Amino acid sequence: MLPMWFNNWNRDHPTNVFGPGILVGVLGVAVITAILLITWGQPFATVSMQTGPRGTGMEVVEFESQIKRPDPTVEDYYTEEPYIPMTGEPLAKDIYENVQVLGDLTEDNFNRVMNAITQWVSPEQGCAYCHGDVDIEEYGNDDLYTKVVSRRMIQMTQAINENWDGHVNAVKQVGVNCYTCHRGQNVPSDIWFKVGAVNESASGWSAIQNRVTMISQSTSLPSDALEKYLLDGEQIVVHDLESRVAGGPASEDNLLPSVQDTERTYSLMNYFSNSLGVNCLLCHNSRAFYAAAGEVTPQWSTASLGILMVQELNNEYLVPLQDEYPEHRLGPVFGDAPKAACRTCHKGYQQPLQGLNMIADWPELASTEAPEYSQ
């Protein structure tokens, strides 16, 4: 109970307490929010990587939270230091039958690499994935397609590290190994197959576009960009830089790049951006997207080498294995072999596995030459 005089005074002097209360509440929330931002950090803070001259807007803007987001597959990576060979140790090719690659390794290092490949590619099935459920004396047999394919993939890995240093080691010496693509899976994610016509109600050029597909990155852009550029090796071009220039689909009589070529190029560029988690300005000059060498970023050259590298991988290593695969491992439309592209390795990051060194412990996969082991 309050005194009578207090109640009488409040009755005779009414006051609106809601306005000051709301003001105090808003100020309190602002202070608490500021304290939380200072303590925990700005969740929407961005950083910019400058890719060209200052003031031109050539920068790749990323959320700090995305940059700091770890690739979940990194922690599952298996690695093991090599054994330093002793003089006179017998080699794998002299101990085991039918060792066509890695035969110049010592027994310990050969088994070490085989164990790693098992962890990288078939951790659940183990050695039986390539050799079958047989006695170790029968491991030399080539009865399973998985062993034949794996042998060729080892050669492909060595070729990447040996011949494409300008792409895989453009930033630092990291190389690749089986885990770069497989990440503990028998079949790497983000492989691709030919899809053919995706718009059944149309023919000609319209048959390959205007339908959202995964291979066109969920857009209605052409769905054959990977096939034309990363398999067939067609030139990546856009239409004339001037407006209203006549030009139809390219042919022997019409070499001018068409609007359709431009759409296909946009489809490929969109794929690149999504594969690396970047925007166009990682490689291109915002003032002149059409410019070639001299007005582009260093990453443009790295990406150009990557295109040539993927073309070689598809044509020299992956496509020729088509006859080795069982039907369920081939494409659903044309029965073609699985093929690689940028996202097969990068998986949304500018550097695969966020720049993890994949050959530090695996010199056997870094070259076709005899490995060099450091003491």
C-alpha positions as CSV (number, residue, x, y, z in Angstrom):
1,M,0.0,0.0,0.0
2,L,1.3,3.5,-1.0
3,P,0.7,6.6,1.1
4,M,-2.5,8.6,0.3
5,W,-0.6,11.7,-0.6
6,F,1.5,9.7,-3.2
7,N,-1.7,8.3,-4.9
8,N,-3.3,11.8,-4.9
9,W,-0.2,13.4,-6.5
10,N,0.0,10.7,-9.3
11,R,-3.7,11.3,-10.0
12,D,-3.3,15.0,-10.3
13,H,0.0,14.8,-12.3
14,P,-0.5,12.0,-14.8
15,T,2.8,11.0,-16.7
16,N,3.3,8.9,-19.9
17,V,5.9,6.3,-18.8
18,F,5.7,4.3,-22.0
19,G,7.8,6.7,-24.2
20,P,10.8,6.8,-21.8
21,G,10.4,3.0,-21.3
22,I,10.6,2.3,-25.0
23,L,13.6,4.6,-25.4
24,V,15.4,2.9,-22.5
25,G,14.6,-0.5,-24.0
26,V,15.9,0.4,-27.5
27,L,19.1,1.9,-26.0
28,G,19.5,-1.2,-23.9
29,V,19.2,-3.6,-26.9
30,A,21.6,-1.4,-28.9
31,V,24.2,-1.5,-26.1
32,I,23.8,-5.3,-25.7
33,T,24.1,-5.8,-29.5
34,A,27.3,-3.7,-29.6
35,I,28.8,-5.7,-26.8
36,L,27.9,-9.0,-28.5
37,L,29.4,-7.8,-31.8
38,I,32.6,-6.8,-30.1
39,T,32.8,-10.0,-28.1
40,W,31.8,-12.5,-30.8
41,G,32.6,-10.6,-34.0
42,Q,30.6,-9.4,-36.9
43,P,28.8,-12.4,-38.5
44,F,28.4,-10.6,-41.8
45,A,31.8,-9.0,-42.0
46,T,33.5,-9.2,-45.4
47,V,37.0,-9.1,-46.7
48,S,38.1,-8.2,-50.2
49,M,41.0,-9.8,-52.2
50,Q,42.2,-7.2,-54.6
51,T,42.8,-8.7,-58.1
52,G,43.6,-5.6,-60.2
53,P,44.5,-1.9,-60.0
54,R,43.1,0.1,-57.1
55,G,39.9,2.0,-57.8
56,T,38.8,-0.3,-60.6
57,G,36.5,-2.5,-58.5
58,M,38.5,-5.6,-59.3
59,E,38.1,-7.5,-56.1
60,V,36.6,-10.7,-54.8
61,V,34.4,-10.0,-51.8
62,E,33.9,-12.9,-49.4
63,F,32.2,-13.3,-46.0
64,E,34.8,-13.9,-43.2
65,S,32.5,-16.6,-41.9
66,Q,32.8,-18.4,-45.3
67,I,36.5,-18.0,-45.4
68,K,36.9,-19.4,-41.9
69,R,34.5,-22.2,-42.6
70,P,36.6,-25.4,-42.7
71,D,36.2,-27.9,-45.4
72,P,34.7,-30.8,-43.5
73,T,36.7,-33.4,-45.5
74,V,40.0,-32.1,-44.4
75,E,39.9,-33.7,-41.0
76,D,39.2,-37.1,-42.5
77,Y,42.4,-37.0,-44.7
78,Y,44.7,-39.9,-44.0
79,T,48.4,-39.4,-44.3
80,E,51.6,-41.2,-43.2
81,E,55.2,-40.3,-43.4
82,P,57.3,-42.4,-45.9
83,Y,59.9,-44.9,-44.8
84,I,63.5,-43.9,-45.8
85,P,64.7,-46.8,-47.9
86,M,67.9,-48.6,-46.9
87,T,70.4,-49.5,-49.6
88,G,69.8,-52.9,-51.2
89,E,66.1,-53.2,-50.1
90,P,64.1,-55.4,-52.5
91,L,61.6,-53.5,-54.7
92,A,57.8,-54.2,-54.9
93,K,58.1,-55.3,-58.6
94,D,60.5,-58.0,-57.5
95,I,58.3,-59.2,-54.6
96,Y,54.7,-59.0,-55.9
97,E,53.3,-60.1,-59.3
98,N,52.0,-57.8,-62.0
99,V,53.1,-54.5,-60.4
100,Q,52.9,-52.2,-63.4
101,V,53.0,-48.9,-61.5
102,L,54.9,-48.0,-58.3
103,G,57.1,-51.1,-58.8
104,D,60.3,-49.2,-58.0
105,L,59.2,-48.6,-54.4
106,T,60.4,-50.6,-51.5
107,E,58.0,-53.1,-50.0
108,D,57.2,-50.9,-47.0
109,N,56.6,-47.8,-49.0
110,F,54.6,-49.7,-51.6
111,N,52.3,-51.2,-48.9
112,R,52.1,-47.7,-47.3
113,V,50.8,-46.2,-50.5
114,M,48.4,-49.0,-51.1
115,N,47.0,-48.6,-47.6
116,A,46.6,-44.8,-48.2
117,I,44.8,-45.3,-51.5
118,T,42.4,-47.7,-49.6
119,Q,41.7,-45.1,-47.0
120,W,41.2,-42.4,-49.6
121,V,39.0,-44.3,-52.0
122,S,37.4,-47.3,-50.3
123,P,37.7,-47.1,-46.6
124,E,34.7,-49.3,-46.0
125,Q,35.5,-52.1,-48.6
126,G,39.2,-52.1,-47.9
127,C,41.7,-53.9,-50.2
128,A,38.9,-56.1,-51.5
129,Y,37.5,-53.2,-53.5
130,C,40.3,-53.5,-56.1
131,H,41.6,-57.1,-55.4
132,G,38.4,-59.0,-54.5
133,D,37.9,-61.3,-51.6
134,V,40.8,-63.5,-52.4
135,D,44.1,-64.6,-50.8
136,I,46.9,-62.1,-50.9
137,E,48.7,-64.4,-53.3
138,E,46.1,-63.6,-55.9
139,Y,46.3,-59.8,-55.6
140,G,48.2,-59.7,-58.9
141,N,45.2,-60.7,-60.9
142,D,43.4,-58.0,-62.9
143,D,40.0,-59.6,-62.6
144,L,38.2,-56.5,-61.2
145,Y,37.7,-53.3,-63.3
146,T,38.4,-51.3,-60.1
147,K,42.0,-52.4,-60.1
148,V,42.5,-51.6,-63.8
149,V,40.9,-48.2,-63.3
150,S,42.9,-47.5,-60.2
151,R,46.2,-48.2,-61.9
152,R,45.4,-45.7,-64.6
153,M,44.3,-43.2,-62.0
154,I,47.7,-43.5,-60.3
155,Q,49.3,-42.7,-63.6
156,M,46.9,-39.7,-64.1
157,T,47.8,-38.4,-60.6
158,Q,51.5,-38.5,-61.4
159,A,50.9,-36.8,-64.7
160,I,49.0,-34.0,-63.0
161,N,51.7,-33.3,-60.5
162,E,54.5,-33.7,-63.1
163,N,53.1,-31.8,-66.1
164,W,50.6,-29.3,-64.7
165,D,52.7,-27.6,-62.0
166,G,51.5,-24.2,-63.3
167,H,48.0,-25.0,-62.2
168,V,48.1,-27.3,-59.2
169,N,51.0,-25.4,-57.6
170,A,50.3,-21.9,-58.8
171,V,50.0,-20.6,-55.2
172,K,52.3,-23.0,-53.4
173,Q,53.6,-26.6,-53.7
174,V,50.7,-28.7,-52.7
175,G,50.0,-31.1,-55.6
176,V,47.2,-33.6,-55.7
177,N,46.6,-37.2,-54.8
178,C,43.6,-39.6,-54.9
179,Y,41.9,-37.9,-51.9
180,T,41.7,-34.6,-53.7
181,C,38.8,-35.9,-55.8
182,H,37.6,-39.0,-53.9
183,R,37.3,-37.8,-50.3
184,G,36.7,-41.3,-49.0
185,Q,34.2,-42.2,-51.8
186,N,34.5,-44.9,-54.4
187,V,33.3,-42.5,-57.1
188,P,34.2,-38.8,-56.6
189,S,31.4,-36.3,-56.3
190,D,30.9,-33.7,-59.0
191,I,31.8,-35.9,-61.9
192,W,29.7,-35.4,-65.0
193,F,28.2,-37.2,-68.0
194,K,26.8,-36.1,-71.4
195,V,23.1,-35.2,-71.1
196,G,22.0,-34.5,-74.7
197,A,18.8,-32.7,-75.3
198,V,17.1,-31.5,-72.2
199,N,14.1,-29.7,-73.8
200,E,12.1,-32.5,-75.4
201,S,9.7,-30.0,-77.0
202,A,12.3,-28.2,-79.0
203,S,15.0,-29.1,-81.6
204,G,18.3,-27.6,-82.6
205,W,19.9,-25.2,-80.3
206,S,16.9,-24.7,-78.1
207,A,17.0,-28.4,-77.2
208,I,20.0,-28.0,-75.0
209,Q,18.8,-25.0,-72.9
210,N,15.8,-23.4,-71.2
211,R,15.6,-26.3,-68.8
212,V,17.2,-26.1,-65.4
213,T,19.7,-28.9,-64.9
214,M,22.5,-29.6,-62.4
215,I,25.1,-29.6,-65.2
216,S,24.1,-26.0,-66.1
217,Q,24.3,-25.0,-62.4
218,S,20.5,-24.9,-62.0
219,T,20.1,-22.2,-64.7
220,S,18.4,-22.3,-68.0
221,L,21.7,-21.7,-69.8
222,P,23.0,-24.4,-72.2
223,S,23.6,-27.8,-70.6
224,D,26.4,-28.9,-72.9
225,A,29.1,-26.4,-71.9
226,L,31.3,-28.9,-70.1
227,E,31.0,-31.3,-73.0
228,K,32.0,-28.7,-75.6
229,Y,34.7,-26.9,-73.8
230,L,36.2,-29.5,-71.3
231,L,35.9,-32.5,-73.6
232,D,35.7,-31.5,-77.2
233,G,38.1,-28.6,-76.7
234,E,36.0,-26.0,-78.6
235,Q,37.2,-22.4,-78.4
236,I,35.6,-20.4,-75.5
237,V,34.3,-17.2,-77.2
238,V,31.6,-14.6,-77.1
239,H,29.7,-12.7,-79.7
240,D,31.0,-9.4,-81.3
241,L,31.6,-6.6,-78.9
242,E,29.6,-4.2,-81.0
243,S,25.8,-4.3,-80.6
244,R,23.4,-5.5,-83.2
245,V,26.0,-7.4,-85.2
246,A,24.4,-10.1,-87.4
247,G,25.5,-13.7,-86.7
248,G,23.9,-17.0,-86.4
249,P,25.2,-20.4,-85.1
250,A,28.8,-20.8,-86.1
251,S,29.5,-23.0,-89.2
252,E,32.1,-23.5,-91.8
253,D,30.7,-20.5,-93.7
254,N,30.2,-18.4,-90.6
255,L,33.1,-18.2,-88.2
256,L,31.8,-15.3,-86.2
257,P,30.9,-16.3,-82.7
258,S,27.2,-16.4,-82.2
259,V,24.9,-15.3,-79.4
260,Q,24.5,-19.0,-78.7
261,D,28.2,-19.4,-78.3
262,T,28.0,-16.6,-75.8
263,E,25.3,-18.3,-73.8
264,R,27.3,-21.5,-73.7
265,T,30.4,-19.5,-72.5
266,Y,28.2,-17.9,-69.8
267,S,27.2,-21.4,-68.7
268,L,30.8,-22.4,-68.4
269,M,31.8,-19.3,-66.5
270,N,28.9,-19.7,-64.1
271,Y,30.2,-23.3,-63.5
272,F,33.7,-22.0,-62.8
273,S,32.4,-19.4,-60.3
274,N,30.3,-22.0,-58.4
275,S,33.1,-24.6,-58.5
276,L,35.6,-22.2,-56.8
277,G,33.2,-20.2,-54.7
278,V,34.4,-16.9,-56.3
279,N,33.1,-14.3,-58.7
280,C,34.1,-13.3,-62.2
281,L,36.7,-10.8,-61.0
282,L,39.0,-13.5,-59.7
283,C,40.2,-13.8,-63.3
284,H,38.7,-11.0,-65.3
285,N,39.2,-7.2,-65.6
286,S,36.0,-5.5,-64.7
287,R,36.8,-2.8,-67.2
288,A,37.2,-5.2,-70.1
289,F,35.9,-8.7,-69.6
290,Y,36.8,-9.6,-73.1
291,A,40.5,-8.7,-72.7
292,A,43.1,-11.4,-73.1
293,A,46.6,-11.5,-71.7
294,G,47.9,-8.2,-70.4
295,E,44.6,-7.0,-68.9
296,V,43.6,-10.0,-66.8
297,T,44.6,-11.2,-63.4
298,P,47.2,-13.8,-62.7
299,Q,44.4,-16.2,-61.8
300,W,43.3,-16.0,-65.4
301,S,46.4,-17.8,-66.5
302,T,46.0,-20.4,-63.8
303,A,42.5,-21.1,-64.8
304,S,43.5,-21.3,-68.5
305,L,46.0,-24.0,-67.6
306,G,43.3,-25.7,-65.6
307,I,41.0,-25.9,-68.7
308,L,43.8,-27.5,-70.8
309,M,44.6,-29.9,-67.9
310,V,41.0,-31.0,-67.6
311,Q,40.7,-31.5,-71.4
312,E,43.8,-33.8,-71.2
313,L,42.5,-35.7,-68.2
314,N,39.2,-36.4,-69.9
315,N,40.5,-37.3,-73.3
316,E,43.7,-39.2,-72.3
317,Y,42.7,-40.9,-69.1
318,L,39.0,-40.9,-68.2
319,V,37.1,-41.4,-71.5
320,P,39.4,-44.2,-72.7
321,L,38.4,-46.3,-69.6
322,Q,34.8,-46.5,-70.8
323,D,35.1,-50.1,-71.9
324,E,36.4,-51.1,-68.5
325,Y,33.4,-49.9,-66.5
326,P,30.3,-51.9,-65.8
327,E,27.1,-50.5,-67.1
328,H,26.0,-49.0,-63.7
329,R,29.1,-46.8,-63.7
330,L,28.4,-45.2,-67.1
331,G,26.3,-42.3,-68.0
332,P,22.5,-42.8,-67.9
333,V,21.9,-41.3,-71.3
334,F,24.8,-42.1,-73.6
335,G,26.6,-44.8,-71.6
336,D,29.7,-42.6,-71.5
337,A,32.5,-42.8,-69.0
338,P,32.5,-40.4,-66.0
339,K,34.5,-37.2,-66.6
340,A,36.1,-34.5,-64.4
341,A,35.7,-30.8,-64.3
342,C,36.8,-28.0,-61.9
343,R,34.4,-28.8,-59.1
344,T,35.5,-32.5,-59.0
345,C,38.6,-31.2,-57.2
346,H,37.7,-27.8,-55.9
347,K,34.3,-28.5,-54.5
348,G,33.4,-24.9,-53.8
349,Y,36.8,-23.7,-52.6
350,Q,39.3,-21.6,-54.4
351,Q,42.0,-24.1,-53.4
352,P,41.1,-27.8,-53.1
353,L,41.1,-28.9,-49.5
354,Q,41.8,-25.3,-48.6
355,G,45.4,-25.6,-49.8
356,L,46.3,-28.7,-47.9
357,N,49.7,-30.2,-49.1
358,M,48.7,-33.4,-50.7
359,I,52.2,-34.6,-51.8
360,A,54.2,-33.7,-48.7
361,D,54.1,-37.4,-47.5
362,W,53.5,-38.9,-50.9
363,P,56.5,-38.2,-53.3
364,E,55.6,-41.5,-55.0
365,L,52.6,-39.8,-56.5
366,A,54.4,-36.5,-57.4
367,S,56.2,-37.8,-60.4
368,T,56.7,-40.8,-62.6
369,E,60.4,-40.7,-61.7
370,A,61.8,-42.6,-58.7
371,P,60.7,-40.7,-55.5
372,E,63.1,-38.6,-53.5
373,Y,62.8,-39.1,-49.8
374,S,64.0,-36.4,-47.4
375,Q,65.8,-37.5,-44.3
